[in-house]
């Protein structure tokens, strides 16, 4: 379906969830769900800085359909 999910990653890498979790912890220091969230937030930051899309459009483009959830995780992950 083209969506970035843990299940899609398992399928793409032909790994069981437990194998995928071990791989991500070893290589990225975080679990697959947190890594997916990080990728989505990085894309959101890029779109916020480089486009004139609305927040609603950006949340839809990165695969987060709930604005309140996006707002919470965005604020929780600000590092500056």
C-alpha positions, 0 to 999 in steps of 0.5 A, spaced: 500 500 500 506 504 500 504 506 507 510 506 512 508 501 518 511 496 522 508 491 518 510 493 511 517 494 514 516 486 516 514 484 509 519 488 505 525 486 509 522 479 510 523 479 517 518 477 523 517 483 528 521 480 533 527 480 528 525 487 526 525 490 533 532 487 534 535 489 527 532 496 529 535 497 536 542 495 534 542 499 528 538 505 530 537 505 537 530 505 537 524 500 535 521 500 529 515 504 531 519 510 534 523 510 527 517 510 523 515 516 527 522 519 527 522 519 519 515 522 519 517 528 523 523 529 519 519 529 513 514 534 517 519 539 519 522 539 511 515 540 509 514 546 514 520 549 512 520 548 505 513 549 503 506 553 504 502 547 505 498 547 511 499 543 517 493 539 516 496 538 509 502 536 512 499 531 517 496 527 511 502 527 507 506 524 512 501 519 514 498 522 521 491 523 520 490 526 527 492 533 528 492 533 535 496 527 535 501 530 530 501 536 535 503 532 541 508 528 538 511 534 534 512 538 541 514 532 545 520 531 540 523 538 539 530 539 540 531 546 540 
